[in-house]
Amino acid sequence: MAAPSVRRSSLAGRLEGQMREKLEQKFRSVHSAFRGADADGSGFVDTAEFKRILEDVHHIKVPPEHMGLLLERFDSNGDGTVDFQEFSKWMMPGYFMVC
């Protein structure tokens, strides 16, 4: 049986894939996808917005204990939020036409 950290990492990877797929289906560009996630227009996606975009908008259920792990995978500078640069790097060039 895999170690708990390996299982969590595997789950986070599957959730990332689901999120990318949903965002690709809904938005034409990385910019519009980010604006859709940044509900308050702050220029950052915080934990609450991250959870909302996953669960309410895309119906991807994330166990509470994995939400922080998933956010950490996006938040490369460790400030607790995801900015546009971090978001667009995660989406990988080629997934969307950048406008």
C-alpha positions as CSV (number, residue, x, y, z in Angstrom):
1,M,0.0,0.0,0.0
2,A,1.3,3.5,-0.9
3,A,2.3,5.9,1.8
4,P,-0.2,8.6,2.8
5,S,1.9,11.4,1.2
6,V,2.0,9.4,-2.1
7,R,-1.7,8.9,-2.1
8,R,-2.4,12.6,-1.4
9,S,0.0,13.6,-4.2
10,S,-1.8,11.2,-6.6
11,L,-5.2,12.6,-5.6
12,A,-3.9,16.2,-6.0
13,G,-2.7,15.2,-9.5
14,R,-6.0,13.8,-10.5
15,L,-7.8,16.9,-9.2
16,E,-5.5,19.1,-11.1
17,G,-6.3,17.2,-14.3
18,Q,-10.0,17.5,-13.7
19,M,-9.7,21.2,-13.0
20,R,-7.6,21.9,-16.2
21,E,-10.2,20.0,-18.3
22,K,-13.1,21.9,-16.9
23,L,-11.4,25.3,-17.3
24,E,-10.4,24.4,-20.9
25,Q,-14.1,23.6,-21.7
26,K,-15.4,26.8,-20.1
27,F,-12.9,29.5,-21.0
28,R,-11.2,30.6,-24.2
29,S,-8.0,31.9,-22.6
30,V,-5.9,31.8,-19.5
31,H,-6.9,35.4,-18.7
32,S,-10.6,34.6,-18.8
33,A,-10.1,31.5,-16.8
34,F,-8.2,33.4,-14.1
35,R,-10.8,36.2,-14.1
36,G,-13.5,33.5,-13.6
37,A,-11.6,32.1,-10.6
38,D,-10.8,35.6,-9.1
39,A,-14.3,36.4,-8.0
40,D,-13.5,39.5,-6.0
41,G,-11.2,41.0,-8.7
42,S,-8.2,41.3,-6.3
43,G,-5.7,39.9,-8.8
44,F,-5.2,36.8,-6.6
45,V,-7.2,33.6,-6.1
46,D,-7.4,32.9,-2.4
47,T,-8.4,29.6,-0.7
48,A,-12.1,30.4,-0.6
49,E,-12.1,31.4,-4.4
50,F,-10.1,28.3,-5.2
51,K,-12.6,26.1,-3.4
52,R,-15.5,27.8,-5.0
53,I,-14.1,27.4,-8.5
54,L,-13.5,23.7,-7.9
55,E,-16.7,22.8,-6.1
56,D,-19.4,25.2,-7.0
57,V,-18.5,26.0,-10.6
58,H,-16.9,22.8,-11.7
59,H,-18.5,20.3,-9.3
60,I,-15.1,18.8,-8.4
61,K,-15.4,17.7,-4.8
62,V,-12.1,18.1,-2.9
63,P,-11.8,16.6,0.6
64,P,-11.0,19.4,3.1
65,E,-7.8,17.8,4.1
66,H,-6.6,18.0,0.5
67,M,-7.6,21.6,-0.3
68,G,-4.4,23.0,1.2
69,L,-2.2,20.4,-0.6
70,L,-3.8,21.3,-3.9
71,L,-3.5,25.0,-3.3
72,E,0.2,24.5,-2.5
73,R,0.8,22.9,-5.9
74,F,-0.4,26.2,-7.5
75,D,1.1,28.6,-5.0
76,S,4.8,28.5,-6.1
77,N,5.9,31.5,-3.9
78,G,4.1,30.2,-0.8
79,D,2.1,33.4,-0.1
80,G,-1.2,31.5,0.4
81,T,-2.7,32.8,-2.9
82,V,-2.4,32.1,-6.6
83,D,-1.6,35.0,-8.8
84,F,-2.0,35.1,-12.6
85,Q,1.6,34.1,-13.2
86,E,1.3,31.0,-11.0
87,F,-2.0,30.2,-12.5
88,S,-0.8,30.5,-16.1
89,K,2.3,28.4,-15.4
90,W,0.1,25.7,-14.0
91,M,-2.2,25.8,-17.1
92,M,0.9,25.2,-19.2
93,P,1.5,27.0,-22.5
94,G,-0.6,25.6,-25.3
95,Y,-3.7,24.7,-23.3
96,F,-5.3,28.1,-24.1
97,M,-4.7,30.8,-26.6
98,V,-3.2,33.6,-24.5
99,C,-5.1,36.9,-25.1
